Amino acid sequence: MTLREINHRVIVPVSQWVMVLGIVALCQPWVEVLHRYGVTIILVGLIAFSVGTKFAPPPARDEDAT
């Protein structure tokens, strides 16, 4: 597996979920630690997403050509 494939299949979706979890952590009122670090969680996901989208996705494979 190349870096592009790992990036496309793992890093970008995980960073999107980290941003969503950061928003949930920021909006919930019960756990103060999650509320306190909610913006930090969102920023970590945003930075990972920004770096991950700089790599081009892997070229599409032509399954019929084999």
C-alpha positions, 0 to 999 in steps of 0.5 A: 500500500502506498502513501497515497492509498493510505492517505485516501482510505485512512487519513482523510476520513479519520481526520473528518471524524476527528473534526466531527468529534471535536464539534460534539465535544465542544457542544456537550456540557457534561464532561469539562475536559472534552469541552475544554479541549474541543477547539484543540480537537477540531484544529488537529482534525483540520490540520490533518485534513489540510495536509492529507488533501495536499496529496493527490488520490491514487490513479484509478485502476483499470480492472479490464486491462489485465 
